[in-house]
Amino acid sequence: MKSTAKAMAHPARVRIIAFLLSRPGCIGGDIVEEVGLAQSTVSKHLRILKDARIVMGTIDYPRVCYSLDPSALAPIGALIKAIPVGCMVKEASAQKPADEAPEFLVPGTEPMTTA
């Protein structure tokens, strides 16, 4: 799970994963267009995701068709589902200014902020 979490630790790779979840079996050019990064940058991120076995690439000459390996994401999904509701971000009754960090509540502890 460590390599999967590390591979997902970049916003561009999270966007690629989200896009592949919404459009299974898409072509690399579609990803470049959706993510809005240079082809070389997207290729680098796809390589990292492939090395972590999150993404698979199938050659459909002259293109590569990318898809997610659901079994690679299952441990992360199970971990997220196991997080108790009390650990979620505290919902404030009034909106906080955008520059204020949200509070996180862990049962039996004082509120923590991300700042």
TORPA-4810 file (N, C-alpha, C, O; in nm, 3 decimals):
<nodes>
NODE_1_0.082_-0.119_0.000_0.000_0.000_0.000_0.088_0.126_0.000_0.045_0.232_-0.047_M
NODE_2_0.209_0.116_0.052_0.298_0.231_0.060_0.329_0.287_-0.079_0.324_0.409_-0.099_K
NODE_3_0.360_0.200_-0.175_0.392_0.249_-0.310_0.269_0.309_-0.378_0.281_0.404_-0.455_S
NODE_4_0.151_0.254_-0.348_0.028_0.309_-0.404_0.002_0.448_-0.348_-0.030_0.541_-0.423_T
NODE_5_0.016_0.464_-0.217_-0.006_0.594_-0.153_0.095_0.696_-0.204_0.060_0.811_-0.230_A
NODE_6_0.219_0.655_-0.217_0.323_0.746_-0.266_0.293_0.790_-0.410_0.310_0.907_-0.444_K
NODE_7_0.249_0.696_-0.492_0.218_0.729_-0.631_0.099_0.825_-0.641_0.089_0.903_-0.735_A
NODE_8_0.008_0.818_-0.542_-0.111_0.903_-0.544_-0.087_1.037_-0.474_-0.180_1.117_-0.461_M
NODE_9_0.035_1.062_-0.431_0.065_1.180_-0.350_0.091_1.306_-0.431_0.153_1.400_-0.381_A
NODE_10_0.047_1.311_-0.554_0.065_1.431_-0.636_-0.070_1.468_-0.697_-0.140_1.380_-0.747_H
NODE_11_-0.106_1.596_-0.693_-0.238_1.638_-0.744_-0.262_1.599_-0.890_-0.374_1.564_-0.927_P
NODE_12_-0.160_1.605_-0.973_-0.178_1.568_-1.114_-0.212_1.420_-1.128_-0.295_1.382_-1.211_A
NODE_13_-0.148_1.337_-1.047_-0.177_1.193_-1.054_-0.316_1.163_-1.000_-0.384_1.072_-1.049_R
NODE_14_-0.359_1.238_-0.900_-0.496_1.222_-0.850_-0.596_1.260_-0.959_-0.698_1.193_-0.977_V
NODE_15_-0.567_1.367_-1.032_-0.656_1.408_-1.144_-0.658_1.301_-1.253_-0.763_1.273_-1.310_R
NODE_16_-0.543_1.242_-1.282_-0.538_1.135_-1.383_-0.623_1.016_-1.337_-0.700_0.962_-1.415_I
NODE_17_-0.608_0.977_-1.211_-0.687_0.865_-1.158_-0.835_0.896_-1.163_-0.915_0.812_-1.204_I
NODE_18_-0.873_1.017_-1.122_-1.015_1.057_-1.126_-1.068_1.053_-1.269_-1.180_1.009_-1.293_A
NODE_19_-0.988_1.099_-1.364_-1.030_1.097_-1.504_-1.047_0.953_-1.553_-1.144_0.922_-1.623_F
NODE_20_-0.952_0.866_-1.518_-0.964_0.726_-1.560_-1.082_0.657_-1.494_-1.140_0.564_-1.552_L
NODE_21_-1.118_0.699_-1.374_-1.238_0.644_-1.311_-1.364_0.684_-1.387_-1.459_0.607_-1.396_L
NODE_22_-1.363_0.805_-1.443_-1.480_0.854_-1.515_-1.485_0.804_-1.659_-1.593_0.796_-1.718_S
NODE_23_-1.369_0.772_-1.716_-1.363_0.727_-1.856_-1.266_0.611_-1.868_-1.151_0.631_-1.908_R
NODE_24_-1.309_0.492_-1.836_-1.218_0.377_-1.845_-1.171_0.354_-1.989_-1.247_0.371_-2.084_P
NODE_25_-1.048_0.316_-2.001_-0.994_0.283_-2.133_-0.974_0.403_-2.223_-1.011_0.397_-2.341_G
NODE_26_-0.917_0.511_-2.172_-0.900_0.629_-2.256_-0.759_0.636_-2.313_-0.666_0.572_-2.263_C
NODE_27_-0.745_0.714_-2.417_-0.619_0.732_-2.487_-0.537_0.839_-2.417_-0.592_0.932_-2.357_I
NODE_28_-0.405_0.826_-2.423_-0.316_0.921_-2.357_-0.345_1.066_-2.391_-0.337_1.152_-2.303_G
NODE_29_-0.377_1.095_-2.516_-0.408_1.233_-2.557_-0.529_1.289_-2.484_-0.534_1.408_-2.455_G
NODE_30_-0.626_1.203_-2.453_-0.743_1.247_-2.377_-0.702_1.292_-2.238_-0.755_1.390_-2.185_D
NODE_31_-0.607_1.220_-2.180_-0.560_1.253_-2.045_-0.488_1.388_-2.047_-0.510_1.472_-1.959_I
NODE_32_-0.403_1.409_-2.147_-0.330_1.536_-2.160_-0.428_1.651_-2.169_-0.411_1.753_-2.103_V
NODE_33_-0.529_1.635_-2.251_-0.631_1.740_-2.269_-0.707_1.767_-2.140_-0.732_1.882_-2.105_E
NODE_34_-0.744_1.661_-2.069_-0.822_1.676_-1.947_-0.741_1.737_-1.833_-0.790_1.826_-1.763_E
NODE_35_-0.618_1.691_-1.815_-0.535_1.736_-1.703_-0.476_1.874_-1.729_-0.450_1.949_-1.635_V
NODE_36_-0.455_1.908_-1.854_-0.405_2.040_-1.888_-0.256_2.058_-1.865_-0.209_2.170_-1.843_G
NODE_37_-0.181_1.949_-1.869_-0.036_1.956_-1.855_0.029_1.914_-1.986_-0.036_1.858_-2.074_L
NODE_38_0.158_1.940_-1.998_0.231_1.902_-2.118_0.234_1.749_-2.132_0.228_1.676_-2.033_A
NODE_39_0.242_1.704_-2.256_0.246_1.560_-2.284_0.358_1.491_-2.206_0.338_1.383_-2.150_Q
NODE_40_0.474_1.554_-2.201_0.587_1.493_-2.131_0.560_1.481_-1.982_0.600_1.383_-1.919_S
NODE_41_0.493_1.579_-1.924_0.461_1.577_-1.781_0.359_1.468_-1.751_0.373_1.394_-1.654_T
NODE_42_0.258_1.458_-1.836_0.156_1.354_-1.819_0.221_1.216_-1.834_0.189_1.123_-1.759_V
NODE_43_0.311_1.202_-1.930_0.380_1.074_-1.950_0.459_1.035_-1.826_0.461_0.918_-1.788_S
NODE_44_0.525_1.132_-1.764_0.602_1.106_-1.642_0.509_1.056_-1.531_0.540_0.959_-1.463_K
NODE_45_0.396_1.124_-1.514_0.301_1.084_-1.410_0.239_0.947_-1.440_0.219_0.867_-1.349_H
NODE_46_0.209_0.921_-1.565_0.156_0.790_-1.603_0.259_0.680_-1.576_0.222_0.570_-1.533_L
NODE_47_0.386_0.707_-1.601_0.491_0.609_-1.574_0.495_0.575_-1.425_0.508_0.458_-1.388_R
NODE_48_0.485_0.678_-1.341_0.485_0.655_-1.196_0.364_0.572_-1.154_0.376_0.481_-1.072_I
NODE_49_0.248_0.604_-1.211_0.126_0.528_-1.179_0.136_0.385_-1.231_0.086_0.292_-1.166_L
NODE_50_0.198_0.366_-1.347_0.217_0.231_-1.401_0.316_0.152_-1.316_0.295_0.033_-1.290_K
NODE_51_0.425_0.217_-1.273_0.524_0.150_-1.188_0.461_0.103_-1.057_0.500_0.000_-1.002_D
NODE_52_0.363_0.179_-1.006_0.292_0.142_-0.883_0.179_0.044_-0.912_0.108_0.002_-0.820_A
NODE_53_0.162_0.008_-1.036_0.059_-0.086_-1.083_-0.084_-0.035_-1.059_-0.178_-0.114_-1.045_R
NODE_54_-0.098_0.096_-1.056_-0.230_0.157_-1.043_-0.294_0.168_-1.181_-0.415_0.148_-1.197_I
NODE_55_-0.212_0.201_-1.279_-0.257_0.221_-1.416_-0.192_0.117_-1.506_-0.075_0.081_-1.489_V
NODE_56_-0.270_0.070_-1.601_-0.219_-0.024_-1.702_-0.228_0.044_-1.837_-0.324_0.116_-1.865_M
NODE_57_-0.130_0.022_-1.921_-0.132_0.075_-2.056_-0.132_-0.037_-2.157_-0.047_-0.126_-2.152_G
NODE_58_-0.228_-0.033_-2.249_-0.238_-0.133_-2.354_-0.211_-0.065_-2.487_-0.275_0.035_-2.520_T
NODE_59_-0.118_-0.119_-2.562_-0.083_-0.057_-2.690_-0.189_-0.092_-2.793_-0.218_-0.209_-2.818_I
NODE_60_-0.246_0.012_-2.851_-0.342_0.001_-2.960_-0.285_0.090_-3.070_-0.332_0.201_-3.093_D
NODE_61_-0.182_0.037_-3.138_-0.100_0.116_-3.229_-0.184_0.211_-3.312_-0.285_0.169_-3.369_Y
NODE_62_-0.147_0.336_-3.321_-0.027_0.403_-3.271_-0.046_0.466_-3.132_0.037_0.547_-3.090_P
NODE_63_-0.150_0.430_-3.064_-0.180_0.492_-2.934_-0.168_0.392_-2.821_-0.159_0.271_-2.841_R
NODE_64_-0.167_0.447_-2.699_-0.172_0.363_-2.579_-0.302_0.394_-2.507_-0.336_0.510_-2.484_V
NODE_65_-0.375_0.288_-2.473_-0.501_0.301_-2.402_-0.474_0.273_-2.255_-0.420_0.167_-2.220_C
NODE_66_-0.512_0.366_-2.168_-0.484_0.354_-2.025_-0.611_0.319_-1.948_-0.720_0.365_-1.981_Y
NODE_67_-0.593_0.238_-1.845_-0.704_0.203_-1.757_-0.649_0.179_-1.617_-0.529_0.159_-1.598_S
NODE_68_-0.739_0.183_-1.519_-0.701_0.159_-1.380_-0.706_0.010_-1.348_-0.785_-0.064_-1.405_L
NODE_69_-0.621_-0.031_-1.256_-0.628_-0.166_-1.201_-0.702_-0.153_-1.068_-0.642_-0.111_-0.969_D
NODE_70_-0.830_-0.189_-1.064_-0.909_-0.171_-0.942_-0.849_-0.241_-0.820_-0.864_-0.192_-0.708_P
NODE_71_-0.781_-0.353_-0.840_-0.724_-0.424_-0.726_-0.612_-0.344_-0.660_-0.585_-0.362_-0.541_S
NODE_72_-0.547_-0.255_-0.735_-0.440_-0.173_-0.678_-0.497_-0.066_-0.586_-0.431_-0.026_-0.490_A
NODE_73_-0.618_-0.019_-0.614_-0.678_0.087_-0.533_-0.762_0.034_-0.417_-0.801_0.110_-0.329_L
NODE_74_-0.790_-0.096_-0.417_-0.876_-0.154_-0.314_-0.823_-0.132_-0.172_-0.901_-0.096_-0.084_A
NODE_75_-0.693_-0.152_-0.144_-0.646_-0.130_-0.007_-0.663_0.015_0.040_-0.697_0.038_0.156_P
NODE_76_-0.640_0.111_-0.048_-0.658_0.253_-0.012_-0.806_0.280_0.014_-0.840_0.349_0.110_I
NODE_77_-0.894_0.225_-0.071_-1.037_0.243_-0.051_-1.084_0.184_0.081_-1.167_0.243_0.150_G
NODE_78_-1.031_0.067_0.115_-1.068_0.004_0.242_-1.020_0.087_0.361_-1.091_0.099_0.461_A
NODE_79_-0.901_0.144_0.350_-0.849_0.228_0.457_-0.936_0.352_0.477_-0.969_0.388_0.590_L
NODE_80_-0.973_0.416_0.368_-1.057_0.536_0.376_-1.193_0.502_0.437_-1.245_0.578_0.519_I
NODE_81_-1.251_0.389_0.396_-1.380_0.349_0.452_-1.372_0.318_0.600_-1.471_0.330_0.672_K
NODE_82_-1.254_0.278_0.648_-1.237_0.240_0.788_-1.218_0.360_0.880_-1.221_0.345_1.002_A
NODE_83_-1.199_0.479_0.825_-1.180_0.598_0.908_-1.311_0.630_0.978_-1.413_0.648_0.912_I
NODE_84_-1.310_0.638_1.111_-1.433_0.668_1.184_-1.488_0.806_1.148_-1.412_0.899_1.118_P
NODE_85_-1.618_0.817_1.151_-1.684_0.943_1.118_-1.634_1.056_1.206_-1.626_1.170_1.159_V
NODE_86_-1.601_1.030_1.331_-1.555_1.132_1.423_-1.423_1.194_1.383_-1.385_1.298_1.437_G
NODE_87_-1.352_1.133_1.290_-1.223_1.187_1.246_-1.237_1.279_1.126_-1.138_1.335_1.079_C
NODE_88_-1.356_1.296_1.077_-1.376_1.379_0.959_-1.366_1.527_0.995_-1.369_1.565_1.112_M
NODE_89_-1.353_1.609_0.893_-1.341_1.753_0.913_-1.467_1.804_0.981_-1.579_1.773_0.940_V
NODE_90_-1.447_1.884_1.086_-1.558_1.941_1.160_-1.634_2.037_1.069_-1.574_2.126_1.008_K
NODE_91_-1.763_2.019_1.062_-1.845_2.111_0.984_-1.886_2.226_1.073_-1.953_2.208_1.175_E
NODE_92_-1.845_2.344_1.036_-1.877_2.464_1.114_-2.015_2.514_1.072_-2.053_2.504_0.955_A
NODE_93_-2.088_2.569_1.168_-2.219_2.623_1.135_-2.205_2.750_1.052_-2.292_2.781_0.970_S
NODE_94_-2.098_2.822_1.072_-2.072_2.942_0.991_-1.950_2.916_0.905_-1.858_2.846_0.947_A
NODE_95_-1.948_2.972_0.785_-1.834_2.956_0.695_-1.710_3.022_0.753_-1.716_3.135_0.802_Q
NODE_96_-1.598_2.951_0.748_-1.471_3.009_0.792_-1.406_3.079_0.673_-1.429_3.041_0.559_K
NODE_97_-1.326_3.181_0.700_-1.253_3.243_0.590_-1.164_3.140_0.521_-1.118_3.045_0.584_P
NODE_98_-1.141_3.158_0.392_-1.065_3.062_0.312_-0.923_3.044_0.363_-0.863_2.939_0.342_A
NODE_99_-0.867_3.146_0.430_-0.729_3.134_0.475_-0.716_3.062_0.610_-0.604_3.038_0.655_D
NODE_100_-0.828_3.028_0.674_-0.824_2.954_0.800_-0.823_2.805_0.772_-0.897_2.757_0.686_E
NODE_101_-0.740_2.733_0.844_-0.731_2.588_0.826_-0.852_2.520_0.890_-0.902_2.568_0.992_A
NODE_102_-0.899_2.409_0.831_-1.011_2.337_0.892_-0.966_2.266_1.020_-0.848_2.237_1.037_P
NODE_103_-1.062_2.238_1.108_-1.033_2.163_1.230_-1.064_2.016_1.204_-1.162_1.983_1.137_E
NODE_104_-0.981_1.929_1.258_-1.004_1.786_1.248_-1.033_1.736_1.389_-0.964_1.771_1.484_F
NODE_105_-1.135_1.654_1.401_-1.173_1.601_1.531_-1.140_1.453_1.539_-1.180_1.375_1.454_L
NODE_106_-1.068_1.417_1.640_-1.042_1.276_1.670_-1.106_1.250_1.804_-1.079_1.322_1.901_V
NODE_107_-1.193_1.149_1.813_-1.262_1.123_1.938_-1.167_1.118_2.058_-1.063_1.052_2.053_P
NODE_108_-1.203_1.189_2.167_-1.123_1.188_2.288_-1.004_1.281_2.288_-0.921_1.276_2.379_G
NODE_109_-0.994_1.368_2.185_-0.881_1.460_2.179_-0.932_1.601_2.156_-1.050_1.622_2.126_T
NODE_110_-0.843_1.697_2.171_-0.875_1.836_2.143_-0.872_1.856_1.990_-0.802_1.783_1.920_E
NODE_111_-0.948_1.955_1.937_-0.944_1.981_1.793_-0.801_2.014_1.747_-0.726_2.081_1.818_P
NODE_112_-0.768_1.965_1.629_-0.639_1.995_1.568_-0.666_2.075_1.442_-0.767_2.054_1.376_M
NODE_113_-0.577_2.166_1.409_-0.589_2.235_1.281_-0.476_2.191_1.192_-0.375_2.139_1.239_T
NODE_114_-0.493_2.212_1.061_-0.390_2.171_0.965_-0.283_2.276_0.953_-0.183_2.252_0.885_T
NODE_115_-0.298_2.392_1.016_-0.197_2.497_1.003_-0.084_2.476_1.099_0.010_2.555_1.102_A
</nodes>
